[in-house]
Amino acid sequence: MKQSQHYLERAENCATLAEQAVNKPAKNRYKRMEEAWRALAEEQQWLDGEVAPQERAA
């Protein structure tokens, strides 16, 4: 499995945890973590040559 796919799975896990969070601070924390994992996945896709630089900027 590609590293970017691992990052996307972690992002999905954070999204699920955000939906299940019992308070607003926890929900916000999980949403920020989800965004960070998605950004890492995007960066890794670029580093692996899966996404062209101009596609990434869009």
N, CA, C and O atoms as a printed pandas DataFrame, in Angstrom:
     atom_number atom_name residue_name chain_id  residue_number  x_coord  y_coord  z_coord
0              1         N          MET        A               1    0.841   -1.171    0.000
1              2        CA          MET        A               1    0.000    0.000    0.000
2              3         C          MET        A               1    0.890    1.240    0.000
3              4         O          MET        A               1    1.909    1.290    0.690
4              5         N          LYS        A               2    0.500    2.212   -0.764
5              6        CA          LYS        A               2    1.271    3.456   -0.853
6              7         C          LYS        A               2    1.159    4.249    0.450
7              8         O          LYS        A               2    0.155    4.178    1.160
8              9         N          GLN        A               3    2.202    4.991    0.736
9             10        CA          GLN        A               3    2.219    5.804    1.947
10            11         C          GLN        A               3    1.072    6.805    1.949
11            12         O          GLN        A               3    0.462    7.041    2.992
12            13         N          SER        A               4    0.771    7.396    0.802
13            14        CA          SER        A               4   -0.321    8.373    0.749
14            15         C          SER        A               4   -1.651    7.731    1.119
15            16         O          SER        A               4   -2.508    8.389    1.710
16            17         N          GLN        A               5   -1.837    6.458    0.783
17            18        CA          GLN        A               5   -3.074    5.763    1.136
18            19         C          GLN        A               5   -3.173    5.578    2.646
19            20         O          GLN        A               5   -4.258    5.687    3.216
20            21         N          HIS        A               6   -2.052    5.301    3.291
21            22        CA          HIS        A               6   -2.048    5.206    4.760
22            23         C          HIS        A               6   -2.482    6.539    5.368
23            24         O          HIS        A               6   -3.270    6.574    6.313
24            25         N          TYR        A               7   -1.964    7.620    4.821
25            26        CA          TYR        A               7   -2.335    8.946    5.333
26            27         C          TYR        A               7   -3.828    9.216    5.144
27            28         O          TYR        A               7   -4.481    9.768    6.030
28            29         N          LEU        A               8   -4.361    8.826    3.992
29            30        CA          LEU        A               8   -5.793    9.026    3.747
30            31         C          LEU        A               8   -6.643    8.192    4.699
31            32         O          LEU        A               8   -7.703    8.641    5.136
32            33         N          GLU        A               9   -6.194    6.996    5.023
33            34        CA          GLU        A               9   -6.922    6.166    5.987
34            35         C          GLU        A               9   -6.933    6.814    7.363
35            36         O          GLU        A               9   -7.942    6.783    8.067
36            37         N          ARG        A              10   -5.810    7.394    7.738
37            38        CA          ARG        A              10   -5.756    8.091    9.024
38            39         C          ARG        A              10   -6.688    9.312    9.027
39            40         O          ARG        A              10   -7.324    9.618   10.036
40            41         N          ALA        A              11   -6.755    9.996    7.892
41            42        CA          ALA        A              11   -7.663   11.139    7.773
42            43         C          ALA        A              11   -9.108   10.693    7.935
43            44         O          ALA        A              11   -9.890   11.355    8.618
44            45         N          GLU        A              12   -9.466    9.581    7.316
45            46        CA          GLU        A              12  -10.830    9.055    7.438
46            47         C          GLU        A              12  -11.131    8.662    8.876
47            48         O          GLU        A              12  -12.242    8.874    9.361
48            49         N          ASN        A              13  -10.148    8.091    9.559
49            50        CA          ASN        A              13  -10.327    7.737   10.960
50            51         C          ASN        A              13  -10.593    8.986   11.801
51            52         O          ASN        A              13  -11.460    8.974   12.675
52            53         N          CYS        A              14   -9.864   10.040   11.541
53            54        CA          CYS        A              14  -10.072   11.294   12.271
54            55         C          CYS        A              14  -11.455   11.871   11.976
55            56         O          CYS        A              14  -12.098   12.420   12.871
56            57         N          ALA        A              15  -11.916   11.751   10.736
57            58        CA          ALA        A              15  -13.251   12.236   10.382
58            59         C          ALA        A              15  -14.319   11.476   11.165
59            60         O          ALA        A              15  -15.284   12.063   11.654
60            61         N          THR        A              16  -14.133   10.177   11.273
61            62        CA          THR        A              16  -15.072    9.357   12.045
62            63         C          THR        A              16  -15.054    9.753   13.518
63            64         O          THR        A              16  -16.104    9.884   14.148
64            65         N          LEU        A              17  -13.858    9.943   14.056
65            66        CA          LEU        A              17  -13.744   10.355   15.454
66            67         C          LEU        A              17  -14.372   11.725   15.682
67            68         O          LEU        A              17  -14.966   11.965   16.733
68            69         N          ALA        A              18  -14.247   12.623   14.712
69            70        CA          ALA        A              18  -14.859   13.949   14.837
70            71         C          ALA        A              18  -16.379   13.833   14.900
71            72         O          ALA        A              18  -17.027   14.542   15.670
72            73         N          GLU        A              19  -16.943   12.945   14.097
73            74        CA          GLU        A              19  -18.395   12.747   14.116
74            75         C          GLU        A              19  -18.862   12.182   15.449
75            76         O          GLU        A              19  -19.977   12.463   15.888
76            77         N          GLN        A              20  -18.023   11.393   16.091
77            78        CA          GLN        A              20  -18.390   10.745   17.348
78            79         C          GLN        A              20  -18.022   11.566   18.580
79            80         O          GLN        A              20  -18.378   11.197   19.699
80            81         N          ALA        A              21  -17.325   12.660   18.386
81            82        CA          ALA        A              21  -16.853   13.464   19.520
82            83         C          ALA        A              21  -18.028   13.982   20.340
83            84         O          ALA        A              21  -19.075   14.342   19.801
84            85         N          VAL        A              22  -17.831   14.011   21.650
85            86        CA          VAL        A              22  -18.907   14.419   22.550
86            87         C          VAL        A              22  -18.876   15.915   22.882
87            88         O          VAL        A              22  -19.824   16.438   23.467
88            89         N          ASN        A              23  -17.792   16.602   22.510
89            90        CA          ASN        A              23  -17.752   18.036   22.771
90            91         C          ASN        A              23  -17.070   18.765   21.611
91            92         O          ASN        A              23  -16.357   18.155   20.814
92            93         N          LYS        A              24  -17.295   20.045   21.532
93            94        CA          LYS        A              24  -16.802   20.868   20.430
94            95         C          LYS        A              24  -15.269   20.901   20.346
95            96         O          LYS        A              24  -14.735   20.759   19.245
96            97         N          PRO        A              25  -14.541   21.079   21.444
97            98        CA          PRO        A              25  -13.070   21.088   21.338
98            99         C          PRO        A              25  -12.512   19.787   20.750
99           100         O          PRO        A              25  -11.604   19.825   19.920
100          101         N          ALA        A              26  -13.041   18.661   21.167
101          102        CA          ALA        A              26  -12.563   17.385   20.634
102          103         C          ALA        A              26  -12.886   17.270   19.150
103          104         O          ALA        A              26  -12.052   16.835   18.355
104          105         N          LYS        A              27  -14.103   17.664   18.784
105          106        CA          LYS        A              27  -14.501   17.620   17.373
106          107         C          LYS        A              27  -13.567   18.487   16.527
107          108         O          LYS        A              27  -13.110   18.060   15.467
108          109         N          ASN        A              28  -13.290   19.688   16.991
109          110        CA          ASN        A              28  -12.398   20.597   16.262
110          111         C          ASN        A              28  -10.985   20.026   16.140
111          112         O          ASN        A              28  -10.343   20.159   15.098
112          113         N          ARG        A              29  -10.509   19.393   17.207
113          114        CA          ARG        A              29   -9.175   18.801   17.199
114          115         C          ARG        A              29   -9.085   17.685   16.156
115          116         O          ARG        A              29   -8.115   17.614   15.401
116          117         N          TYR        A              30  -10.089   16.822   16.116
117          118        CA          TYR        A              30  -10.093   15.737   15.129
118          119         C          TYR        A              30  -10.205   16.265   13.704
119          120         O          TYR        A              30   -9.598   15.712   12.786
120          121         N          LYS        A              31  -10.973   17.328   13.515
121          122        CA          LYS        A              31  -11.097   17.920   12.176
122          123         C          LYS        A              31   -9.757   18.508   11.722
123          124         O          LYS        A              31   -9.386   18.378   10.555
124          125         N          ARG        A              32   -9.035   19.150   12.636
125          126        CA          ARG        A              32   -7.708   19.676   12.293
126          127         C          ARG        A              32   -6.742   18.548   11.967
127          128         O          ARG        A              32   -5.936   18.662   11.044
128          129         N          MET        A              33   -6.823   17.462   12.721
129          130        CA          MET        A              33   -5.968   16.313   12.450
130          131         C          MET        A              33   -6.305   15.702   11.086
131          132         O          MET        A              33   -5.410   15.308   10.338
132          133         N          GLU        A              34   -7.590   15.629   10.774
133          134        CA          GLU        A              34   -8.004   15.118    9.465
134          135         C          GLU        A              34   -7.407   15.967    8.346
135          136         O          GLU        A              34   -6.857   15.432    7.384
136          137         N          GLU        A              35   -7.514   17.281    8.473
137          138        CA          GLU        A              35   -6.960   18.184    7.461
138          139         C          GLU        A              35   -5.453   17.991    7.310
139          140         O          GLU        A              35   -4.926   18.011    6.198
140          141         N          ALA        A              36   -4.766   17.805    8.436
141          142        CA          ALA        A              36   -3.312   17.619    8.393
142          143         C          ALA        A              36   -2.953   16.310    7.682
143          144         O          ALA        A              36   -2.030   16.290    6.868
144          145         N          TRP        A              37   -3.664   15.225    7.973
145          146        CA          TRP        A              37   -3.391   13.946    7.305
146          147         C          TRP        A              37   -3.669   14.051    5.810
147          148         O          TRP        A              37   -2.920   13.500    5.004
148          149         N          ARG        A              38   -4.735   14.751    5.429
149          150        CA          ARG        A              38   -5.044   14.913    3.999
150          151         C          ARG        A              38   -3.948   15.734    3.304
151          152         O          ARG        A              38   -3.576   15.441    2.168
152          153         N          ALA        A              39   -3.441   16.747    3.983
153          154        CA          ALA        A              39   -2.356   17.544    3.408
154          155         C          ALA        A              39   -1.095   16.692    3.233
155          156         O          ALA        A              39   -0.396   16.806    2.226
156          157         N          LEU        A              40   -0.815   15.848    4.210
157          158        CA          LEU        A              40    0.338   14.954    4.097
158          159         C          LEU        A              40    0.157   13.973    2.939
159          160         O          LEU        A              40    1.110   13.694    2.211
160          161         N          ALA        A              41   -1.043   13.456    2.766
161          162        CA          ALA        A              41   -1.313   12.529    1.660
162          163         C          ALA        A              41   -1.098   13.226    0.328
163          164         O          ALA        A              41   -0.505   12.659   -0.589
164          165         N          GLU        A              42   -1.578   14.445    0.225
165          166        CA          GLU        A              42   -1.410   15.207   -1.018
166          167         C          GLU        A              42    0.067   15.464   -1.306
167          168         O          GLU        A              42    0.520   15.331   -2.442
168          169         N          GLU        A              43    0.800   15.828   -0.278
169          170        CA          GLU        A              43    2.235   16.078   -0.427
170          171         C          GLU        A              43    2.964   14.802   -0.860
171          172         O          GLU        A              43    3.839   14.839   -1.726
172          173         N          GLN        A              44    2.595   13.681   -0.249
173          174        CA          GLN        A              44    3.236   12.411   -0.587
174          175         C          GLN        A              44    2.919   12.005   -2.025
175          176         O          GLN        A              44    3.788   11.487   -2.726
176          177         N          GLN        A              45    1.690   12.235   -2.466
177          178        CA          GLN        A              45    1.324   11.937   -3.853
178          179         C          GLN        A              45    2.184   12.751   -4.804
179          180         O          GLN        A              45    2.624   12.242   -5.835
180          181         N          TRP        A              46    2.423   13.997   -4.470
181          182        CA          TRP        A              46    3.271   14.849   -5.301
182          183         C          TRP        A              46    4.709   14.334   -5.294
183          184         O          TRP        A              46    5.347   14.244   -6.343
184          185         N          LEU        A              47    5.216   13.997   -4.103
185          186        CA          LEU        A              47    6.587   13.494   -3.997
186          187         C          LEU        A              47    6.767   12.190   -4.774
187          188         O          LEU        A              47    7.839   11.934   -5.323
188          189         N          ASP        A              48    5.734   11.380   -4.820
189          190        CA          ASP        A              48    5.786   10.105   -5.540
190          191         C          ASP        A              48    5.535   10.262   -7.035
191          192         O          ASP        A              48    5.565    9.278   -7.773
192          193         N          GLY        A              49    5.289   11.488   -7.486
193          194        CA          GLY        A              49    5.064   11.739   -8.901
194          195         C          GLY        A              49    3.675   11.370   -9.383
195          196         O          GLY        A              49    3.450   11.268  -10.589
196          197         N          GLU        A              50    2.738   11.168   -8.467
197          198        CA          GLU        A              50    1.374   10.807   -8.841
198          199         C          GLU        A              50    0.552   12.021   -9.263
199          200         O          GLU        A              50   -0.416   11.903  -10.015
200          201         N          VAL        A              51    0.953   13.183   -8.768
201          202        CA          VAL        A              51    0.241   14.417   -9.071
202          203         C          VAL        A              51    1.261   15.422   -9.595
203          204         O          VAL        A              51    2.304   15.644   -8.980
204          205         N          ALA        A              52    0.949   16.021  -10.728
205          206        CA          ALA        A              52    1.840   17.017  -11.316
206          207         C          ALA        A              52    1.807   18.297  -10.452
207          208         O          ALA        A              52    0.793   18.583   -9.816
208          209         N          PRO        A              53    2.901   19.058  -10.429
209          210        CA          PRO        A              53    2.945   20.282   -9.611
210          211         C          PRO        A              53    1.792   21.242   -9.907
211          212         O          PRO        A              53    1.241   21.831   -8.977
212          213         N          GLN        A              54    1.414   21.415  -11.170
213          214        CA          GLN        A              54    0.328   22.333  -11.478
214          215         C          GLN        A              54   -1.016   21.821  -10.977
215          216         O          GLN        A              54   -1.882   22.629  -10.643
216          217         N          GLU        A              55   -1.222   20.503  -10.913
217          218        CA          GLU        A              55   -2.445   19.936  -10.368
218          219         C          GLU        A              55   -2.518   20.186   -8.867
219          220         O          GLU        A              55   -3.589   20.463   -8.326
220          221         N          ARG        A              56   -1.400   20.091   -8.217
221          222        CA          ARG        A              56   -1.339   20.264   -6.765
222          223         C          ARG        A              56   -1.690   21.695   -6.369
223          224         O          ARG        A              56   -2.343   21.915   -5.348
224          225         N          ALA        A              57   -1.268   22.653   -7.158
225          226        CA          ALA        A              57   -1.517   24.058   -6.846
226          227         C          ALA        A              57   -2.982   24.442   -7.027
227          228         O          ALA        A              57   -3.442   25.419   -6.437
228          229         N          ALA        A              58   -3.700   23.703   -7.817
229          230        CA          ALA        A              58   -5.101   24.046   -8.112
230          231         C          ALA        A              58   -6.040   23.818   -6.974
231          232         O          ALA        A              58   -7.239   24.070   -7.103
